[in-house]
Amino acid sequence: MKIIKLIRENRFILLLTAFVAVNIAVNIRINVFRYNNFDFGKFDLGNMSQMLWNTMHGNFMYLTDYFGTNLPRWAMSHVDPILLLFLPLFAVFQHPLTLVISQFVILILAAFLVYKIAYLRLGSKAASAMLGVAYLLYPALGYLNAWTGFHGVTAAVPFFFGAFYVFEKMYKEKNFSKKNLIIFWVLLIITMAGKEQLPLYVVMYSLFILFFRPLKEEGKKFYQTVTGKLALSMFAVATVWFITAFFIIIPAYSQYRVAGYNKFAREIGIAGDTTRDVSKPNYFLSRYDAFGESYTDVLVGMVMDHQKAIRIFFGGDRIDNLRKTFDPVLFLPLAYPQILLVAAPDFLINYLTSADGVGTAEITNHRISMIIPVLFISSIYAIGMLADTLGNFKKRRPRVIKGVQIFFGLAMVIAGIHTSYVFNNPVYLWIDQAVRKRVLAESDPDAVWKSKLKVGDVVKLPDLDNKDVECAEKIVGLIPDGASVTGPDYLGAHLSLRETYAIFPALYTSADYVIVDVFSRKILTILDVETSLVRDVTADIIKSKDYELLTGCGNLFVFKKVGVHEKTDLLPMQEKFSYTAKYAYDILFGTEIADFDYPKEATRGVAENFRLVFFKRESDSLNGFVMYMTFMNDKTGKLYEIANLPSFSLIQPADWDSDRYYVEDLNVNFPSFLEPGDYRVFVGMSNKVKTRNLYLGNILIK
């Protein structure tokens, strides 16, 4: 009976606890899947893990930036030391997922703080529990927990909730004890450590306390009262912190970023002024270039040219982003603007970006993080205000107030469920959001495996995967601890526990290991340079006498720095006007295999030479096509794919002329993880729309 009574008395908090438990369980599954699927890259989870690893090894908050420079975090225009809070746990469990799981656990547990704040203001357990559930249903929170990895600004959310609760409790009970004030200040400081702009939240919060939480004390002016002194001290500390971070620390360390970029530009042979962002005191200033080039110009431009500011704030997809932000909370925060204004800094930062392609205002972006607690706190107080107002019109005031509170609490739960579906909240649609390996529906590898083939037969196999997860896992396992690496962004989280991991092509002449992804484009987007850059740099690595091809699979190739060694000067891709063709096997679009040669046996870990001779018979464009090899295990039907690196980096199919022969020598080093056995050999060409594969025969891999 006591247990039943206890359950009945705590049924609402137990309901919220159940939602919390389900959220944690689902997020563990989603994030483990996404990590194993290489959906978390160097930016940003890899950077966060690398900073903690470097801190543990004597380099305080160091990481490798876009351009291959090892520098402190502040040189990348971010000040978020809240990361250090997770260092003790990370030291015990040294894995990137330690950060991800720690973050979403404290974010989900913040639902209890929503409950506590709501109960403090409303006094209704039912309504408070509903608001806690609504918080867990908020679509943007789902994206933060399931998609965005780890960010300091996101980790700050529960600490802001906590600070608000502690103050409101002190204010309501008139108990500003030393212990309570210390707890309050600790929570505020941790919040401000979340990101460089978060001190502005504390500035806005201090104004809320000053104007809306005054305590009258006889004989004292407003700035001499407990709340007055607290608000003014908050304002002063937060302002000093903000100025220090934005106008002293970030500009002071920008020189390291600029020097690193100039070195990178010289290394890969591009103009040093290719990107204007790097030379600015803050790397992100160019996002607001419609208002000016410097801190002062941007701030003055936003104030003086308010019409432009309004146009940008509500332009493009910003209205849709605002709707997605406010729909789940029924626009209730607008009814309590005195708290909503605390989030003004991030609304301005996120919605006034004028640069193209920067989705800072989207609910899928981590930059919405600190807006969320403000939305829910202002919603709680808006509900309280509406309930009190409506209660004043009725004689049975307590019952009306309780009914209004429960009505809005239930309405927010329903809105949360509805918008989670409409806005594709990944926590509640995680099955649909699972990333699956892309295989063209028309291809049927099983049918090819079961069929009898003769040399020259053309079949349709899956095209070259642009992110082969199994291949990526094996490549990661080949890289020794402590080695410096340059590679694609999506390997950056898995290889983050080292001093140096750069995004290719940074450090391609000096890293211990160079991992080439033939589809890699991230650095090209950042620098706004030609896509041929990756091809040209890859050609340099192929020709380099310092690097040796270690292995390759799918779209990934691993080169190891072995020092100067013997390597032929003859390029592995040659154009010829004449050649004694042995065959005329047509693959696709007038492209033929005129000759081929490869060993009938190969040993894993030993490089073997494959020669393919292509003949471009017709003038049809091969723009966008990639040549690749497929090896099908005759016993299991399992496929092993590898891109043709010479035709990717030296003379691409798009540049082939008609009536010419193209001789490609492939240095194939079958990886140790490949299962030995008899394999069918195919040469393929694909542009992701058209794919064809030509059977060449078999090879025994030992």
SEMILO-766673 format. One line per 2 residues: number of its first residue (from 0); their letters; for each residue x, y, z of C-alpha. Coordinates in pm, whole numbers, padded with zeros to 5 digits. Layout:
NUM> a> X Y Z; ...
This chain:
0> mk> 00000 00000 00000; 00285 00238 00081
2> ii> 00439 00173 -00260; 00107 00240 -00436
4> kl> 00063 00558 -00236; 00417 00668 -00318
6> ir> 00359 00602 -00688; 00028 00789 -00682
8> en> 00186 01090 -00511; 00478 01098 -00754
10> rf> 00305 00978 -01070; 00385 01293 -01269
12> il> 00756 01297 -01190; 00766 00922 -01261
14> ll> 00605 00986 -01599; 00871 01246 -01676
16> ta> 01141 01004 -01556; 01014 00742 -01799
18> fv> 01041 00992 -02086; 01393 01081 -01974
20> av> 01497 00714 -01965; 01355 00644 -02311
22> ni> 01529 00953 -02450; 01865 00847 -02310
24> av> 01828 00492 -02443; 01725 00605 -02793
26> ni> 02002 00866 -02811; 02265 00612 -02713
28> ri> 02154 00393 -02999; 02139 00677 -03251
30> nv> 02477 00826 -03159; 02660 00493 -03151
32> fr> 02516 00417 -03495; 02611 00759 -03631
34> yn> 02963 00731 -03491; 03010 00386 -03645
36> nf> 02869 00522 -03970; 03131 00802 -03970
38> df> 02867 01075 -03947; 03074 01259 -03684
40> gk> 03385 01415 -03834; 03677 01631 -03738
42> fd> 03443 01931 -03734; 03339 01943 -03464
44> lg> 03352 01629 -03250; 03704 01541 -03363
46> nm> 03825 01888 -03266; 03668 01863 -02921
48> sq> 03821 01521 -02855; 04158 01633 -02988
50> ml> 04158 01936 -02756; 04104 01719 -02451
52> wn> 04364 01466 -02566; 04618 01744 -02626
54> tm> 04536 01903 -02290; 04606 01570 -02121
56> hg> 04941 01558 -02303; 05059 01908 -02215
58> nf> 04921 02120 -02501; 04638 02316 -02339
60> my> 04326 02323 -02562; 04529 02269 -02879
62> lt> 04385 02128 -03203; 04466 02109 -03572
64> dy> 04282 02377 -03770; 04150 02375 -04128
66> fg> 04496 02444 -04266; 04699 02190 -04072
68> tn> 04829 02420 -03799; 04836 02304 -03438
70> lp> 04715 02600 -03236; 04501 02689 -02932
72> rw> 04125 02690 -02970; 04098 03070 -02943
74> am> 04296 03110 -03266; 03993 02963 -03444
76> sh> 03775 03245 -03303; 03604 03038 -03034
78> vd> 03638 03066 -02657; 03459 02772 -02494
80> pi> 03658 02639 -02196; 03348 02458 -02067
82> ll> 03500 02159 -02249; 03747 02121 -01960
84> lf> 03457 02029 -01733; 03445 01694 -01913
86> lp> 03820 01629 -01889; 03809 01401 -01579
88> lf> 03551 01171 -01738; 03733 01180 -02073
90> av> 04059 01087 -01900; 03891 00767 -01777
92> fq> 03701 00690 -02100; 03917 00825 -02383
94> hp> 03670 00809 -02667; 03488 01080 -02868
96> lt> 03152 00930 -02771; 03231 01011 -02408
98> lv> 03168 01377 -02493; 02857 01308 -02700
100> is> 02694 01084 -02441; 02787 01315 -02152
102> qf> 02629 01609 -02332; 02299 01451 -02428
104> vi> 02261 01294 -02083; 02286 01632 -01905
106> li> 02065 01793 -02170; 01797 01530 -02122
108> la> 01827 01544 -01743; 01762 01919 -01772
110> af> 01397 01817 -01816; 01390 01787 -01437
112> lv> 01511 02148 -01410; 01227 02251 -01642
114> yk> 00995 02067 -01404; 01148 02242 -01100
116> ia> 01126 02589 -01256; 00768 02525 -01369
118> yl> 00665 02392 -01029; 00828 02690 -00856
120> rl> 00624 02929 -01073; 00302 02734 -01131
122> gs> 00272 02504 -00830; 00116 02229 -01044
124> ka> 00293 01892 -01063; 00083 01785 -01361
126> as> 00150 02098 -01566; 00519 02097 -01466
128> am> 00564 01736 -01576; 00392 01813 -01908
130> lg> 00630 02103 -01968; 00925 01874 -01892
132> va> 00793 01628 -02151; 00736 01913 -02400
134> yl> 01101 02011 -02354; 01209 01657 -02443
136> ly> 00982 01665 -02748; 01123 01997 -02873
138> pa> 01252 01920 -03228; 01568 02132 -03205
140> lg> 01667 01947 -02888; 01635 01622 -03080
142> yl> 01881 01750 -03341; 02122 01866 -03072
144> na> 02115 01527 -02903; 02121 01305 -03211
146> wt> 02298 01496 -03486; 02538 01767 -03380
148> gf> 02792 01582 -03167; 02940 01798 -02893
150> hg> 02955 02178 -02863; 03032 02393 -02564
152> vt> 02732 02616 -02627; 02504 02312 -02610
154> aa> 02664 02178 -02294; 02593 02516 -02129
156> vp> 02214 02473 -02153; 02150 02278 -01828
158> ff> 02377 02515 -01633; 02173 02817 -01744
160> fg> 01855 02634 -01642; 02018 02563 -01306
162> af> 02128 02922 -01252; 01779 03052 -01328
164> yv> 01620 02803 -01089; 01862 02885 -00807
166> fe> 01797 03258 -00841; 01420 03225 -00863
168> km> 01420 03004 -00555; 01637 03255 -00365
170> yk> 01411 03540 -00478; 01090 03362 -00385
172> ek> 01218 03253 -00043; 01411 03580 00018
174> nf> 01708 03363 00107; 02025 03501 -00057
176> sk> 02262 03300 00158; 02633 03278 00083
178> kn> 02596 02911 -00013; 02313 02984 -00259
180> li> 02501 03276 -00412; 02814 03064 -00460
182> if> 02610 02794 -00637; 02445 03062 -00852
184> wv> 02778 03217 -00952; 02936 02880 -01029
186> ll> 02647 02796 -01262; 02671 03138 -01430
188> ii> 03047 03108 -01484; 03009 02762 -01637
190> tm> 02736 02900 -01862; 02959 03185 -01978
192> ag> 03237 02935 -02047; 03014 02768 -02309
194> ke> 03098 03009 -02589; 03236 03357 -02641
196> ql> 02895 03526 -02682; 02729 03366 -02378
198> pl> 02840 03643 -02139; 02586 03855 -02327
200> yv> 02315 03622 -02199; 02428 03700 -01847
202> vm> 02426 04072 -01931; 02067 04045 -02052
204> ys> 01975 03827 -01753; 02124 04085 -01514
206> lf> 01898 04349 -01668; 01599 04120 -01615
208> il> 01691 04085 -01246; 01756 04457 -01211
210> ff> 01423 04566 -01358; 01189 04274 -01287
212> rp> 01327 04118 -00969; 01381 04416 -00737
214> lk> 01384 04367 -00361; 01293 04672 -00159
216> ee> 01514 04727 00142; 01439 05015 00373
218> gk> 01681 05305 00343; 01862 05156 00042
220> kf> 01862 05259 -00320; 01797 04997 -00588
222> yq> 02168 04941 -00656; 02233 04884 -00283
224> tv> 01980 04603 -00242; 02075 04235 -00264
226> tg> 01927 04187 -00609; 02052 04525 -00727
228> kl> 02411 04452 -00627; 02388 04101 -00768
230> al> 02252 04225 -01102; 02517 04499 -01134
232> sm> 02799 04259 -01046; 02666 04011 -01304
234> fa> 02655 04289 -01562; 03013 04397 -01484
236> va> 03165 04047 -01478; 02986 03933 -01795
238> tv> 03078 04252 -01984; 03445 04220 -01890
240> wf> 03445 03852 -01990; 03277 03928 -02322
242> it> 03518 04210 -02407; 03816 03996 -02307
244> af> 03706 03703 -02523; 03591 03896 -02830
246> fi> 03824 04194 -02843; 04142 04069 -02673
248> ii> 04185 03690 -02679; 04043 03609 -03025
250> pa> 04220 03892 -03215; 04546 03828 -03027
252> ys> 04559 03465 -03135; 04440 03523 -03494
254> qy> 04804 03568 -03601; 04861 03193 -03556
256> rv> 04569 03117 -03786; 04694 03363 -04049
258> ag> 05050 03226 -04036; 04920 02872 -04066
260> yn> 04704 02959 -04362; 04989 03131 -04546
262> kf> 05205 02822 -04497; 04919 02604 -04623
264> ar> 04865 02827 -04928; 05233 02801 -05021
266> ei> 05228 02423 -04973; 04939 02357 -05210
268> gi> 05018 02644 -05448; 04720 02876 -05415
270> ag> 04707 03253 -05372; 04738 03362 -05011
272> dt> 04435 03590 -05041; 04200 03319 -05172
274> tr> 03985 03356 -04865; 03931 03686 -04685
276> dv> 03805 03518 -04368; 04144 03401 -04248
278> sk> 04304 03743 -04217; 04023 03894 -04009
280> pn> 04055 03937 -03630; 03756 03701 -03605
282> yf> 03725 03415 -03854; 03346 03453 -03868
284> ls> 03323 03827 -03934; 03269 03773 -04307
286> ry> 02928 03621 -04227; 02814 03978 -04161
288> da> 02993 04145 -04452; 02674 04326 -04557
290> fg> 02729 04554 -04257; 03105 04602 -04274
292> es> 03451 04448 -04251; 03546 04503 -03885
294> yt> 03387 04462 -03542; 03305 04833 -03530
296> dv> 03170 04848 -03885; 02943 04548 -03828
298> lv> 02801 04679 -03498; 02750 05032 -03630
300> gm> 02606 04900 -03956; 02347 04690 -03775
302> vm> 02236 04987 -03564; 02248 05262 -03823
304> dh> 02112 05066 -04118; 01823 04911 -03929
306> qk> 01616 04866 -04245; 01884 04639 -04391
308> ai> 01908 04456 -04059; 01532 04392 -04055
310> ri> 01544 04281 -04419; 01819 04029 -04349
312> ff> 01667 03913 -04019; 01339 03819 -04188
314> gg> 01481 03741 -04533; 01534 03412 -04712
316> dr> 01426 03112 -04506; 01443 03303 -04175
318> id> 01064 03321 -04138; 01048 02944 -04175
320> nl> 01326 02907 -03919; 01141 03131 -03675
322> rk> 00827 02925 -03722; 01017 02603 -03655
324> tf> 01167 02764 -03345; 00842 02899 -03198
326> dp> 00578 02652 -03325; 00661 02381 -03069
328> vl> 00615 02630 -02782; 00298 02780 -02935
330> fl> 00464 03125 -02960; 00406 03160 -02584
332> pl> 00750 03322 -02523; 00623 03631 -02708
334> ay> 00375 03680 -02423; 00664 03715 -02177
336> pq> 00925 03922 -02367; 01115 04030 -02055
338> il> 01268 03680 -02038; 01265 03611 -02413
340> lv> 01497 03912 -02462; 01768 03725 -02273
342> aa> 01818 03523 -02596; 01846 03838 -02810
344> pd> 02226 03793 -02861; 02187 03460 -03040
346> fl> 01880 03568 -03235; 02082 03860 -03372
348> in> 02397 03652 -03433; 02206 03370 -03602
350> yl> 01957 03572 -03806; 02174 03861 -03926
352> ts> 02425 03653 -04122; 02444 03791 -04474
354> ad> 02682 03534 -04626; 02531 03280 -04862
356> gv> 02498 02918 -04758; 02538 02978 -04383
358> gt> 02242 02816 -04206; 02302 02953 -03857
360> ae> 01931 03003 -03785; 01818 02649 -03865
362> it> 01685 02425 -03587; 01927 02154 -03703
364> nh> 02220 02380 -03614; 02386 02375 -03272
366> ri> 02375 02756 -03263; 02012 02738 -03149
368> sm> 02125 02572 -02824; 02100 02856 -02573
370> ii> 01780 02989 -02725; 01603 02672 -02609
372> pv> 01621 02726 -02229; 01509 03087 -02271
374> lf> 01212 02975 -02481; 01096 02726 -02218
376> is> 01152 02956 -01922; 00961 03237 -02092
378> si> 00687 02988 -02188; 00652 02879 -01824
380> ya> 00619 03238 -01707; 00383 03323 -01991
382> ig> 00157 03034 -01885; 00174 03156 -01526
384> ml> 00082 03508 -01630; -00206 03392 -01851
386> ad> -00338 03161 -01580; -00328 03438 -01318
388> tl> -00496 03685 -01553; -00777 03449 -01648
390> gn> -00816 03345 -01287; -00889 03704 -01187
392> fk> -01202 03700 -01403; -01351 03401 -01226
394> kr> -01468 03351 -00871; -01325 03002 -00846
396> rp> -00976 03134 -00909; -00753 02839 -00797
398> rv> -00941 02587 -01009; -00933 02814 -01314
400> ik> -00562 02878 -01273; -00489 02507 -01245
402> gv> -00707 02431 -01545; -00533 02693 -01760
404> qi> -00191 02564 -01658; -00280 02204 -01744
406> ff> -00442 02315 -02070; -00128 02491 -02189
408> gl> 00098 02216 -02059; -00101 01956 -02254
410> am> -00114 02185 -02558; 00266 02212 -02556
412> vi> 00300 01833 -02536; 00067 01795 -02835
414> ag> 00257 02068 -03021; 00583 01889 -02941
416> ih> 00452 01559 -03081; 00314 01728 -03392
418> ts> 00623 01935 -03469; 00853 01640 -03397
420> yv> 00679 01462 -03682; 00655 01763 -03914
422> fn> 01013 01880 -03855; 01162 01529 -03855
424> np> 01290 01523 -03499; 01554 01246 -03531
426> vy> 01502 01117 -03176; 01142 01022 -03253
428> lw> 01199 00925 -03615; 01533 00751 -03568
430> id> 01444 00450 -03780; 01371 00673 -04081
432> qa> 01678 00884 -04008; 01917 00585 -04008
434> vr> 02179 00637 -04275; 02188 00343 -04514
436> kr> 02457 00251 -04757; 02356 00374 -05100
438> vl> 02314 00100 -05361; 02149 00166 -05696
440> ae> 01821 -00021 -05721; 01901 -00138 -06074
442> sd> 02218 -00324 -05970; 02194 -00686 -05863
444> pd> 02531 -00815 -05738; 02380 -01149 -05632
446> av> 02258 -01214 -05985; 02604 -01133 -06121
448> wk> 02768 -01359 -05859; 02544 -01654 -05949
450> sk> 02582 -01612 -06324; 02852 -01759 -06546
452> lk> 03055 -01485 -06711; 03303 -01471 -06995
454> vg> 03572 -01208 -07037; 03426 -00894 -07190
456> dv> 03075 -00936 -07046; 02926 -00607 -06924
458> vk> 02719 -00616 -06605; 02583 -00365 -06356
460> lp> 02732 -00365 -06007; 02699 -00101 -05733
462> dl> 02882 00218 -05818; 03183 00335 -05619
464> dn> 03052 00426 -05273; 03140 00783 -05174
466> kd> 03159 00677 -04809; 03234 00308 -04771
468> ve> 03190 00256 -04396; 03351 -00088 -04385
470> ca> 03648 00040 -04580; 03677 00346 -04353
472> ek> 03678 00124 -04042; 03962 -00084 -04181
474> iv> 04163 00224 -04282; 04128 00373 -03932
476> gl> 04259 00048 -03786; 04575 00072 -03999
478> ip> 04684 00411 -03863; 04915 00379 -03561
480> dg> 04865 00589 -03248; 05072 00904 -03238
482> as> 05120 00930 -03615; 05038 01263 -03777
484> vt> 04761 01228 -04035; 04591 01430 -04305
486> gp> 04267 01288 -04439; 03896 01352 -04504
488> dy> 03680 01528 -04247; 03462 01224 -04171
490> lg> 03759 01022 -04039; 03854 01305 -03804
492> ah> 03653 01192 -03500; 03784 00835 -03517
494> ls> 04144 00955 -03552; 04120 01252 -03316
496> lr> 04321 01116 -03023; 04655 01239 -03154
498> et> 04845 01564 -03176; 04785 01623 -03545
500> ya> 04492 01537 -03771; 04451 01777 -04063
502> if> 04188 01788 -04335; 04341 01682 -04666
504> pa> 04520 01839 -04852; 04672 02028 -04557
506> ly> 05009 01875 -04457; 05010 01645 -04758
508> ts> 05388 01690 -04790; 05474 01636 -04422
510> ad> 05218 01412 -04244; 05320 01057 -04154
512> yv> 05009 00926 -04328; 04810 01084 -04610
514> iv> 04458 00950 -04661; 04314 01052 -04996
516> dv> 03938 01047 -05052; 03872 01095 -05422
518> fs> 03536 01253 -05341; 03661 01487 -05066
520> rk> 03538 01844 -05110; 03518 02008 -04764
522> il> 03836 02215 -04784; 03747 02322 -05139
524> ti> 03415 02463 -05015; 03587 02653 -04735
526> ld> 03849 02805 -04966; 03624 02849 -05271
528> ve> 03888 02702 -05503; 03865 02478 -05807
530> ts> 03773 02112 -05757; 04085 02020 -05954
532> lv> 04292 02104 -05644; 04237 01760 -05489
534> rd> 04324 01594 -05819; 04644 01797 -05859
536> vt> 04759 01738 -05503; 04688 01366 -05535
538> ad> 04901 01359 -05848; 05186 01514 -05647
540> ii> 05157 01237 -05386; 05160 00965 -05653
542> ks> 05478 01114 -05798; 05640 01190 -05461
544> kd> 05947 00983 -05380; 05877 01033 -05007
546> ye> 05539 00859 -05005; 05449 00501 -05079
548> ll> 05098 00367 -05139; 05021 00153 -04835
550> tg> 04677 00030 -04937; 04343 00143 -05069
552> cg> 03979 00046 -05073; 03667 00211 -05206
554> nl> 03729 00582 -05240; 04016 00586 -04986
556> fv> 04390 00551 -05045; 04654 00550 -04772
558> fk> 05004 00679 -04841; 05280 00634 -04585
560> kv> 05580 00863 -04558; 05880 00631 -04593
562> gv> 06144 00879 -04706; 06318 00895 -05040
564> he> 06289 00562 -05217; 06312 00431 -05570
566> kt> 06011 00522 -05780; 05981 00532 -06156
568> dl> 05958 00873 -06320; 05709 00738 -06574
570> lp> 05362 00858 -06481; 05104 00581 -06426
572> mq> 04866 00747 -06674; 04976 00791 -07034
574> ek> 04794 00924 -07341; 04887 00755 -07669
576> fs> 04786 00825 -08026; 04848 00468 -08133
578> yt> 04845 00134 -07960; 04816 -00227 -08078
580> ak> 04478 -00309 -07933; 04406 -00666 -07830
582> ya> 04038 -00616 -07752; 03748 -00385 -07824
584> yd> 03527 -00446 -07521; 03275 -00163 -07502
586> il> 03180 -00048 -07153; 02978 00272 -07183
588> fg> 02948 00588 -07395; 03192 00472 -07663
590> te> 03463 00383 -07413; 03641 00054 -07476
592> ia> 03894 -00168 -07303; 04164 -00214 -07565
594> df> 04398 -00417 -07347; 04452 -00524 -06988
596> dy> 04705 -00713 -06782; 04713 -00819 -06419
598> pk> 04871 -01097 -06211; 04671 -01416 -06171
600> ea> 04778 -01436 -05808; 04835 -01162 -05552
602> tr> 04946 -01150 -05189; 04779 -00917 -04943
604> gv> 05011 -00637 -04831; 05229 -00665 -05144
606> ae> 05178 -00408 -05420; 05081 -00550 -05759
608> nf> 05056 -00377 -06094; 04732 -00376 -06295
610> rl> 04739 -00227 -06642; 04427 -00106 -06820
612> vf> 04420 00044 -07167; 04112 00252 -07246
614> fk> 04015 00367 -07592; 03789 00669 -07630
616> re> 03606 00582 -07952; 03340 00854 -07960
618> sd> 03325 01221 -07870; 03064 01185 -07595
620> sl> 03164 01369 -07279; 03282 01161 -06984
622> ng> 03253 01453 -06746; 03183 01333 -06391
624> fv> 03286 00972 -06455; 03514 00782 -06221
626> my> 03692 00461 -06318; 03715 00191 -06053
628> mt> 03793 -00176 -05998; 03559 -00425 -05834
630> fm> 03670 -00761 -05696; 03393 -01011 -05623
632> nd> 03466 -01305 -05394; 03370 -01612 -05596
634> kt> 03275 -01801 -05281; 03074 -01539 -05088
636> gk> 02980 -01277 -05347; 03123 -01004 -05123
638> ly> 03255 -00698 -05310; 03579 -00506 -05268
640> ei> 03598 -00178 -05460; 03885 00055 -05527
642> an> 03896 00375 -05730; 04146 00407 -06018
644> lp> 04372 00673 -05870; 04578 00764 -06183
646> sf> 04272 00837 -06398; 04132 01041 -06111
648> sl> 04440 01254 -06042; 04645 01270 -06363
650> iq> 04424 01256 -06673; 04056 01241 -06584
652> pa> 03802 01082 -06820; 03647 01427 -06869
654> dw> 03972 01529 -07042; 04000 01225 -07268
656> ds> 03992 01295 -07642; 03829 01068 -07899
658> dr> 04047 00827 -08100; 04309 00823 -07823
660> yy> 04436 00544 -07600; 04485 00592 -07228
662> ve> 04720 00354 -07051; 04659 00334 -06677
664> dl> 04894 00152 -06441; 04731 00079 -06107
666> nv> 04946 00007 -05805; 04706 -00220 -05612
668> nf> 04800 -00325 -05261; 04527 -00553 -05131
670> ps> 04472 -00480 -04761; 04533 -00740 -04494
672> fl> 04168 -00729 -04387; 04052 -00859 -04728
674> ep> 03938 -01220 -04705; 04167 -01446 -04913
676> gd> 04017 -01643 -05198; 03936 -01646 -05568
678> yr> 03793 -01315 -05694; 03627 -01203 -06014
680> vf> 03786 -00887 -06155; 03579 -00604 -06304
682> vg> 03668 -00263 -06438; 03386 -00013 -06399
684> ms> 03293 00343 -06480; 03027 00547 -06305
686> nk> 02894 00901 -06276; 02633 00803 -06010
688> vk> 02364 00796 -06280; 02512 00553 -06530
690> tr> 02723 00262 -06408; 02873 -00028 -06604
692> nl> 03126 -00297 -06514; 03326 -00518 -06752
694> yl> 03446 -00864 -06649; 03820 -00925 -06702
696> gn> 03870 -01266 -06542; 03970 -01397 -06200
698> il> 04254 -01348 -05953; 04361 -01555 -05654
700> ik> 04429 -01338 -05351; 04638 -01503 -05081
